[in-house]
């Protein structure tokens, strides 16, 4: 019997996965925002496809990701901390999330650390948010996402919104990041919700 009760870490941990779909800017903005919160840690794993897309869309290399995350893991290291349910986290977000990754998570095919971390998140009944990026969607994609939703996974395609009157791509990116953070109880600075004073002006005709 334990001599005393062990306390959980004071800092909250979020596992972040980046896969090969388009939308690397969403991952970077999420990491930048969480880096400013002293009570949060980010534990990052990126797939091979994620590295290629990241460099193409942002000109940031995998080695430079250390400036944004608390810790980065080797995607082939299936024995890493985030591969175990005993490593306590608040959950995981995969941003962006390719349909290949959706299929891997849905089927439990954990052949790399990103997929294993997602599998652990589901089995431990922690929140998993998948920023699914593809259009149009095939019946296969839809069936996989339905199955994941029935497991309790939050499937969140990064849809454009107009009620918050975005003035730039950065505004749209920030809005999606705000929605992701909401899932983990974090209120993003400047996040505009429907019904707020910032969103009351009517849409302009173009």
C-alpha positions in Angstrom: 0.0 0.0 0.0 1.3 3.5 -0.9 2.6 5.5 2.0 0.9 8.6 0.6 -1.3 9.6 -2.2 0.6 10.9 -5.3 -0.6 14.1 -6.7 -1.0 14.7 -10.4 1.3 17.2 -12.1 0.2 20.8 -11.6 0.8 21.6 -15.3 -1.8 20.3 -17.8 -0.5 18.2 -20.7 -1.9 18.1 -24.2 -0.7 15.6 -26.8 -0.6 17.3 -30.2 -0.3 15.3 -33.4 0.4 16.8 -36.8 -0.4 14.6 -39.8 0.1 15.1 -43.5 -3.1 17.0 -44.4 -3.1 20.6 -45.4 -3.4 23.1 -42.5 -0.1 23.2 -40.8 -0.7 26.8 -39.8 -3.5 25.6 -37.5 -1.0 23.4 -35.6 1.6 26.2 -35.3 -1.0 28.7 -34.0 -2.3 26.2 -31.5 1.3 25.5 -30.2 2.1 29.2 -30.1 -1.0 30.0 -28.1 -0.5 27.2 -25.6 3.2 28.2 -25.2 2.0 31.4 -23.7 0.0 29.6 -21.0 2.3 28.7 -18.0 0.0 25.9 -16.8 0.1 23.9 -20.0 2.6 21.6 -21.7 2.4 20.4 -25.3 3.8 17.0 -26.2 4.2 16.9 -30.0 4.5 14.1 -32.5 4.5 14.7 -36.3 4.1 12.1 -39.1 6.3 11.8 -42.1 3.6 13.4 -44.2 3.2 16.1 -41.6 6.8 17.1 -41.9 6.6 17.4 -45.7 3.4 19.5 -45.6 4.7 21.6 -42.7 7.8 22.6 -44.7 5.8 23.2 -47.9 3.1 25.4 -46.3 5.1 27.2 -43.6 8.8 26.9 -44.5 9.4 25.6 -40.9 11.4 22.5 -40.5 10.8 19.6 -38.1 13.9 20.7 -36.1 12.5 24.2 -35.6 9.3 22.8 -34.0 11.2 22.7 -30.7 10.6 26.4 -30.5 6.9 25.8 -30.3 6.3 22.6 -28.3 7.3 21.6 -24.7 8.6 18.3 -26.0 8.8 16.6 -29.4 8.8 12.8 -29.8 10.3 10.5 -32.4 7.3 9.2 -34.4 8.8 5.7 -34.4 9.3 5.6 -30.7 6.2 3.6 -29.7 7.6 3.3 -26.2 7.6 7.1 -25.5 5.6 8.7 -22.7 2.6 9.5 -24.8 2.3 5.8 -25.8 1.2 4.9 -22.3 -2.1 5.5 -20.5 -0.2 6.0 -17.2 1.2 9.2 -18.7 -1.6 11.6 -17.7 -2.8 14.1 -20.2 -5.9 16.2 -20.7 -6.3 14.5 -24.1 -5.0 14.9 -27.6 -5.7 16.9 -30.7 -4.6 15.9 -34.2 -4.3 19.0 -36.3 -4.5 18.8 -39.2 -5.8 15.3 -39.4 -5.5 13.4 -42.8 -8.0 10.8 -43.8 -5.2 8.2 -43.6 -4.8 9.1 -40.0 -8.6 9.0 -39.5 -8.6 5.5 -40.9 -5.7 4.4 -38.8 -7.2 5.7 -35.6 -10.6 4.3 -36.4 -9.2 0.8 -37.1 -6.8 0.8 -34.2 -3.9 0.4 -36.5 -1.2 1.9 -34.3 2.0 1.5 -36.4 3.6 4.8 -35.3 3.6 7.0 -32.2 1.0 9.4 -33.5 -1.6 6.6 -34.0 -0.6 4.9 -30.8 -1.1 8.1 -28.8 -4.5 8.5 -30.3 -5.4 4.9 -29.5 -4.3 5.4 -25.9 -6.4 8.6 -25.6 -9.5 6.7 -26.7 -8.9 3.7 -24.4 -8.3 5.9 -21.4 -11.6 7.7 -22.2 -9.8 11.1 -22.6 -10.8 13.7 -25.1 -9.6 13.3 -28.6 -10.2 16.1 -31.1 -9.4 15.5 -34.8 -9.2 18.4 -37.1 -10.2 16.4 -40.2 -9.0 17.9 -43.5 -10.4 16.7 -46.8 -12.9 17.7 -49.4 -15.0 16.3 -50.9 -15.5 13.4 -48.5 -15.9 9.9 -49.7 -18.3 7.3 -48.2 -15.2 5.7 -46.6 -14.2 9.0 -44.9 -17.7 9.6 -43.7 -18.1 6.0 -42.3 -14.8 6.3 -40.4 -15.6 9.7 -38.9 -19.1 8.4 -37.9 -17.5 5.5 -36.1 -15.0 7.7 -34.3 -17.8 10.1 -33.3 -19.7 7.1 -31.8 -16.6 6.4 -29.8 -16.7 9.9 -28.3 -14.1 11.5 -30.5 -14.7 15.1 -31.5 -14.4 15.4 -35.3 -13.9 19.0 -36.1 -13.4 19.9 -39.8 -11.8 23.4 -39.9 -14.8 25.1 -41.5 -14.6 28.8 -42.6 -16.9 31.1 -40.6 -18.2 34.5 -41.6 -20.3 35.6 -38.6 -17.2 36.8 -36.8 -16.2 39.0 -39.7 -12.7 37.7 -40.4 -10.4 40.2 -42.2 -7.6 37.7 -43.0 -6.6 34.1 -43.2 -5.0 34.6 -39.8 -8.4 35.6 -38.4 -9.9 32.3 -39.7 -7.0 30.3 -38.4 -7.3 31.9 -35.0 -11.0 31.1 -34.9 -10.5 27.4 -35.5 -7.7 27.4 -32.8 -10.2 29.0 -30.4 -12.7 26.3 -31.1 -10.0 23.6 -30.4 -9.0 25.2 -27.2 -12.6 25.5 -26.0 -12.7 21.6 -26.1 -10.0 21.6 -23.4 -11.5 24.4 -21.3 -9.2 27.2 -22.6 -10.7 30.5 -23.7 -8.5 32.0 -26.4 -7.8 35.7 -26.4 -9.9 37.5 -29.0 -12.1 34.4 -29.8 -15.4 35.7 -31.1 -18.5 33.7 -30.1 -21.9 34.0 -31.8 -23.9 36.7 -30.0 -20.9 38.6 -28.6 -20.7 42.3 -29.2 -18.0 41.8 -31.8 -20.3 39.7 -34.0 -23.4 41.9 -34.0 -22.6 43.9 -37.1 -24.4 42.6 -40.2 -22.5 40.9 -43.0 -21.6 43.2 -45.8 -22.6 42.5 -49.4 -19.6 42.1 -51.7 
